Amino acid sequence: METLRDYIENIKRFSPEARLYLLVSMLQGIGWGVFQLFFNFYILSLGYQQGFMGLLISLPSITALFVALGAGYISDLIGRKRAFLLGGVLSVAAQLLMLIVPTQPMLIFSAILRGIGMSIFSVTAAPFLMENSTERERTHLFSFSSGISTMSSFLGNFLGGSLPALFAILLEVDPTSSPAYAWSLALTSVLNLVALFPLARLEVKQKIMAQSLLAPFKMLWEHRNMMTRLLLPTLVLSLGAGMLIPFLNIFFRFRYALPDDTIGTLFGIGSLWMGLAILIGPVLANRWGKAKTVVITQAISIPFLITLGFVNSLPLAVAAFWIRMALMNLSAPVYQTMVMEEADASSRGMAASLYSMIWNLGRAVSPSVSGPIQEVYGFDPVFISTILSYILSVYLVYRWFVKRRYHAQTCSMGLQPELVE
């Protein structure tokens, strides 16, 4: 297994541009930790129901789904630096509008605008990391980027949990009132604004050649078999994740009556463990291979998801929540590296667009379905659908990448194919 010294050596190989991006990930991670903790509570405090809240959670992903191709084209056309800045500015503007004018139409508009900004930023990130790394440290860079963002969200969760109470004192309002949540969320806009300054210092040396908007469809057709194997498990996984993950803070409040600061601490510790687990991803990928790492870690996480949903014990639920979060997310950057390595240099923006479209397709559909289901039936059917989707996704990755490659290796050694089917 890779030694600690080798791991550190790979981190030292990160380019200056990659290091600046990691700083941005850290700042945005802190802001995201606060945002994901209080956004649902903010919407409910305004008097809206869970169905509308589910729509607002879905809208950024729905928007990203439709603009992903255009976002990839923009990223290739204007370059990674300008695309990062454009996505960041749009995201900050969307968050401010949501807080300043919290009417139903403006909340919908801000969710759409945030989806555009998020799409441009996320579609740009993967090819940027690919272009600013070598094969040797690439998996480490993808994992480190995801890990540092996740661990930073721990600070947002942990420190942010007490923000509503603080603003309640300053504003002389109730800690669960919309002003207390609004001012807490305003800090995410400040952090995202600060993150624009490191982005402005990026020096992207590689010249990007813009392609036709039809290029993703051409690439998808030319590599349809491989892209289907790469993208279908992601779609299945995102459908299940969108049903449950955005609502876990609501789950803990409703089932166990936990206060905001306790939920913040709970999510903060979970983010910390998840970030540390993500950093282990490259080590496991080097030992087992990328595909097998995805299958093993995600499969092990499923029993803990079952425990979280159906064992009515707070200590067991908390432990299962932390372990599931770490295991399921450990392999995400490893799998994303697999996808990006399948694309050539001229198509990475477009490959990232396709990956983003597929991921957002599931995340766009599921929350808007999950909200009304929760209102009528509670969380049990939500957990069941998520569990089934995770099982199917793991099976697809196993069959198409682990079993298939083992089959090919066995045949190359002179064994009969039926011995491995």
C-alpha positions in Angstrom: 0.0 0.0 0.0 1.1 3.5 -0.7 3.2 5.0 2.1 2.6 8.3 3.8 5.8 9.6 2.3 4.6 8.8 -1.2 1.3 10.4 -0.5 2.9 13.6 0.6 5.2 13.6 -2.4 2.2 13.4 -4.7 0.7 16.4 -2.9 3.9 18.4 -3.3 3.5 17.9 -7.1 0.4 19.9 -7.2 0.8 22.9 -9.5 0.5 26.5 -8.2 -2.8 26.8 -10.1 -4.1 23.6 -8.5 -3.1 25.0 -5.1 -5.1 28.2 -5.7 -8.1 26.1 -6.7 -7.8 24.2 -3.4 -7.9 27.5 -1.5 -11.1 28.3 -3.3 -12.5 24.9 -2.5 -11.8 25.5 1.1 -13.6 28.9 1.2 -16.6 27.6 -0.7 -16.7 24.5 1.5 -17.1 26.5 4.6 -19.9 28.5 3.0 -21.6 25.4 1.7 -21.5 23.9 5.2 -23.6 26.8 6.5 -25.8 26.9 3.5 -26.8 23.2 3.5 -27.4 23.3 7.2 -29.9 26.3 7.2 -31.4 26.6 3.7 -34.2 24.1 4.4 -34.9 25.7 7.8 -34.9 29.1 6.2 -37.5 28.1 3.6 -39.7 26.5 6.3 -39.4 29.6 8.5 -40.8 31.7 5.7 -44.0 29.7 5.9 -43.5 27.5 2.8 -44.2 23.8 2.9 -41.9 20.8 2.2 -43.2 20.4 -1.3 -42.1 23.9 -2.3 -38.8 23.4 -0.5 -38.2 20.2 -2.5 -38.9 22.3 -5.7 -36.3 24.8 -4.6 -33.8 22.1 -4.0 -34.5 20.5 -7.4 -34.4 23.7 -9.4 -30.6 24.3 -9.4 -30.0 20.8 -10.6 -32.8 21.0 -13.2 -31.2 24.2 -14.4 -27.8 22.7 -14.4 -29.1 19.8 -16.4 -30.3 22.1 -19.2 -27.3 24.5 -19.2 -24.5 21.9 -18.7 -23.8 21.6 -22.5 -23.7 25.4 -22.8 -21.6 25.7 -19.7 -19.0 23.3 -21.1 -19.0 25.3 -24.4 -18.5 28.5 -22.4 -15.7 27.0 -20.4 -13.9 25.9 -23.6 -14.6 29.3 -25.3 -13.6 31.8 -22.7 -11.1 29.7 -20.7 -11.2 28.2 -17.3 -10.3 31.3 -15.3 -13.1 33.5 -16.7 -15.6 30.6 -16.5 -14.8 30.2 -12.8 -15.3 33.9 -12.2 -18.5 34.0 -14.1 -19.9 31.0 -12.2 -18.8 32.4 -8.9 -20.4 35.9 -9.5 -23.7 34.3 -10.6 -23.8 32.1 -7.5 -23.2 35.0 -5.2 -25.9 37.1 -6.9 -28.4 34.3 -6.6 -27.8 33.9 -2.9 -28.2 37.6 -2.2 -31.4 37.8 -4.2 -32.8 34.8 -2.2 -32.2 36.7 1.1 -33.1 40.2 0.1 -36.4 39.4 -1.7 -37.7 36.1 -0.3 -40.9 36.0 -2.3 -41.9 32.8 -4.0 -41.1 34.1 -7.6 -37.7 35.5 -6.5 -36.8 32.3 -4.6 -37.6 30.3 -7.8 -35.5 32.8 -9.9 -32.6 32.7 -7.5 -32.6 28.9 -7.5 -32.4 28.9 -11.3 -29.7 31.5 -11.3 -27.7 29.6 -8.7 -28.1 26.5 -10.9 -26.5 28.3 -13.8 -23.6 29.6 -11.7 -23.0 26.1 -10.1 -23.1 24.5 -13.5 -20.5 26.7 -15.1 -18.3 26.4 -12.1 -18.6 22.6 -11.6 -18.3 21.8 -15.4 -15.1 23.9 -15.4 -13.5 22.3 -12.4 -12.9 18.8 -13.7 -11.1 19.7 -16.9 -9.2 22.4 -15.0 -7.9 19.8 -12.5 -7.1 17.4 -15.4 -5.1 20.1 -17.3 -3.2 21.1 -14.2 -2.0 17.7 -13.1 -0.1 14.7 -14.4 -1.2 11.1 -14.4 0.9 10.4 -11.3 -0.8 12.8 -8.9 -4.1 13.3 -10.7 -6.2 11.0 -8.5 -4.7 12.6 -5.4 -5.6 16.1 -6.7 -9.2 15.1 -7.4 -9.5 13.5 -4.1 -7.7 16.2 -2.2 -9.9 18.9 -3.8 -13.1 17.0 -2.8 -11.7 16.2 0.6 -10.6 19.7 1.5 -14.0 21.1 0.4 -15.8 18.5 2.5 -13.6 19.0 5.6 -14.1 22.8 5.2 -17.8 22.3 5.3 -17.2 20.7 8.7 -16.2 24.2 9.9 -19.3 25.6 8.3 -21.5 23.0 10.0 -19.7 23.1 13.3 -19.4 26.8 13.7 -22.5 27.6 11.8 -24.8 25.7 14.1 -24.8 28.5 16.7 -25.2 31.4 14.2 -29.0 31.6 14.4 -28.8 31.9 18.1 -26.2 34.6 17.8 -28.2 36.6 15.3 -31.3 36.0 17.4 -29.6 37.9 20.3 -28.3 40.6 18.0 -31.6 41.2 16.2 -33.8 40.4 19.2 -35.8 37.7 17.3 -36.5 34.0 17.8 -33.5 31.7 16.8 -35.8 29.8 14.4 -37.1 32.9 12.7 -36.4 33.8 9.1 -34.2 36.8 10.0 -31.9 34.7 12.1 -31.6 32.1 9.3 -31.2 34.8 6.6 -28.3 36.5 8.3 -26.6 33.1 8.9 -27.0 32.3 5.2 -25.6 35.8 4.3 -22.2 34.6 5.5 -22.1 32.1 2.7 -22.4 34.9 0.2 -19.5 36.7 1.9 -17.3 33.6 1.7 -18.2 32.9 -1.9 -17.3 36.5 -2.7 -14.0 36.2 -1.0 -13.3 33.1 -3.0 -13.4 35.1 -6.2 -10.0 36.8 -5.3 -7.9 33.6 -5.6 -9.7 32.8 -8.8 -8.6 36.1 -10.2 -5.0 35.2 -9.7 -5.2 32.0 -11.7 -2.8 31.8 -14.7 -4.2 29.3 -17.1 -1.5 28.7 -19.8 -3.2 26.1 -21.9 -5.1 27.4 -24.9 -8.6 26.0 -25.1 -10.2 25.4 -28.5 -13.9 25.9 -28.5 -16.0 23.2 -30.2 -19.5 23.1 -31.7 -22.4 22.8 -29.3 -23.1 19.4 -31.0 -19.6 18.1 -30.0 -20.9 16.4 -26.8 -23.5 14.5 -28.8 -20.9 13.5 -31.4 -18.6 12.3 -28.6 -21.4 10.5 -26.9 -22.3 8.7 -30.1 -18.7 7.8 -31.0 -18.1 6.4 -27.5 -21.7 5.4 -26.7 -20.9 2.0 -25.2 -18.2 3.3 -22.8 -20.1 6.5 -21.9 -23.2 4.5 -21.1 -21.2 2.3 -18.8 -19.7 5.4 -17.2 -22.8 7.5 -16.9 -25.7 5.2 -16.2 -24.5 4.2 -12.7 -24.1 7.9 -11.9 -27.7 8.5 -13.0 -29.1 5.7 -10.8 -27.0 6.9 -7.9 -28.1 10.5 -8.2 -31.8 9.5 -8.4 -31.5 7.8 -5.1 -29.3 10.5 -3.5 -31.7 13.3 -4.5 -34.6 11.5 -2.8 -32.9 11.6 0.7 -29.6 13.4 1.1 -30.9 17.0 0.8 -33.5 16.3 3.5 -31.4 14.6 6.2 -31.3 17.6 8.4 -35.2 17.6 8.3 -35.1 13.9 9.1 -33.1 14.4 12.2 -35.2 17.3 13.4 -38.6 15.5 12.8 -37.6 12.0 14.0 -35.4 12.9 16.9 -36.4 16.5 17.7 -32.8 17.7 17.6 -32.1 21.5 17.9 -30.2 23.4 15.2 -26.9 23.6 17.0 -26.9 19.8 17.6 -27.7 19.1 13.9 -25.0 21.5 12.9 -22.5 19.6 15.1 -23.8 16.3 13.7 -23.3 17.4 10.1 -20.0 19.0 10.9 -18.4 15.9 12.4 -19.9 13.9 9.5 -18.3 16.3 7.0 -14.9 16.0 8.8 -15.0 12.2 8.7 -16.1 12.3 5.0 -13.3 14.6 4.1 -10.7 12.4 5.8 -12.2 9.3 4.1 -12.0 11.0 0.7 -8.3 11.5 1.2 -7.9 7.8 1.5 -9.4 7.2 -1.9 -6.2 7.5 -3.9 -4.5 4.9 -1.6 -7.3 2.4 -2.1 -7.4 3.2 -5.8 -3.7 2.4 -6.2 -4.1 -0.8 -4.3 -7.4 -2.1 -5.7 -8.0 -0.1 -8.8 -10.5 2.7 -9.3 -13.5 0.6 -10.2 -13.1 -1.9 -7.4 -12.6 0.9 -4.9 -16.0 2.4 -5.9 -17.8 -1.0 -5.6 -16.3 -2.0 -2.3 -16.8 1.3 -0.4 -20.3 2.0 -1.8 -21.5 -1.5 -1.1 -20.3 -1.4 2.5 -22.1 1.8 3.0 -25.6 0.4 2.2 -26.1 -1.5 5.5 -25.4 1.7 7.4 -28.0 3.5 5.3 -30.5 0.8 6.3 -29.6 1.3 9.9 -30.0 5.0 9.7 -33.5 4.7 8.2 -35.0 1.8 10.1 -33.3 1.4 13.5 -35.0 3.9 15.8 -32.0 4.7 18.0 -30.3 8.1 18.0 -26.8 6.8 18.9 -27.0 4.1 16.1 -28.5 6.6 13.7 -25.7 9.1 14.3 -23.0 6.4 13.9 -24.6 5.1 10.8 -25.0 8.6 9.3 -21.3 9.3 9.8 -20.0 6.0 8.5 -22.4 5.9 5.5 -21.4 9.5 4.6 -17.7 8.6 4.7 -17.9 5.4 2.7 -20.3 6.5 0.0 -18.4 9.7 -0.8 -14.9 8.3 -0.5 -15.1 7.0 -4.1 -16.8 10.0 -5.8 -13.5 11.8 -6.9 -12.1 8.4 -7.9 -15.0 7.7 -10.2 -14.9 11.3 -11.6 -11.2 10.7 -12.4 -12.2 7.6 -14.3 -14.7 9.6 -16.4 -12.2 12.4 -17.2 -9.5 9.9 -18.2 -11.8 8.5 -20.9 -11.9 11.9 -22.6 -9.2 13.4 -24.8 -7.8 16.9 -24.2 -10.1 18.6 -26.7 -13.3 17.1 -25.2 -12.8 17.3 -21.5 -15.1 20.3 -21.0 -17.7 18.4 -23.0 -17.1 15.2 -21.0 -17.5 17.1 -17.8 -20.7 18.6 -19.2 -22.2 15.1 -19.9 -21.2 13.9 -16.5 -22.7 17.0 -14.9 -25.9 16.6 -16.9 -26.4 13.0 -15.8 -25.7 13.7 -12.2 -28.0 16.7 -12.2 -30.8 14.8 -14.0 -31.2 12.6 -10.9 -30.8 15.4 -8.4 -33.2 17.5 -10.4 -36.1 15.0 -10.4 -35.8 13.3 -7.0 -36.1 16.2 -4.5 -39.3 17.5 -6.0 -40.8 14.0 -5.8 -39.4 13.3 -2.3 -40.9 16.4 -0.7 -44.6 15.5 -1.3 -43.9 11.9 -0.4 -42.5 13.0 3.0 -45.6 15.1 3.7 -47.9 12.1 3.2 -45.9 8.9 4.0 -42.9 10.1 6.0 -39.3 9.0 5.3 -39.7 5.2 5.1 -40.4 5.1 1.3 -37.7 7.7 0.7 -35.1 5.5 2.4 -36.3 2.4 0.5 -36.0 4.1 -2.9 -32.5 5.4 -2.0 -31.3 2.0 -0.8 -32.5 0.2 -4.0 -30.9 2.8 -6.3 -27.6 2.4 -4.4 -27.7 -1.3 -4.8 -28.4 -1.1 -8.5 -25.6 1.5 -9.1 -23.0 -0.7 -7.3 -24.1 -3.7 -9.3 -23.7 -1.9 -12.6 -20.2 -0.6 -11.7 -19.2 -4.1 -10.6 -20.6 -5.8 -13.8 -19.2 -3.3 -16.3 -15.9 -2.5 -14.8 -14.8 -5.0 -12.2 -16.2 -8.3 -13.5 -15.6 -7.3 -17.2 -12.0 -6.5 -16.6 -11.5 -9.6 -14.5 -13.1 -11.5 -17.4 -10.7 -9.9 -19.9 -7.6 -10.6 -17.8 -8.6 -14.2 -17.2 -9.2 -14.7 -20.9 -5.7 -13.2 -21.7 -4.2 -15.9 -19.4 -5.8 -18.6 -21.5 -8.8 -19.5 -19.3 -12.2 -20.2 -20.8 -14.7 -17.3 -20.6 -17.4 -19.4 -18.9 -15.1 -19.8 -15.9 -15.7 -16.2 -14.9 -19.3 -15.6 -16.0 
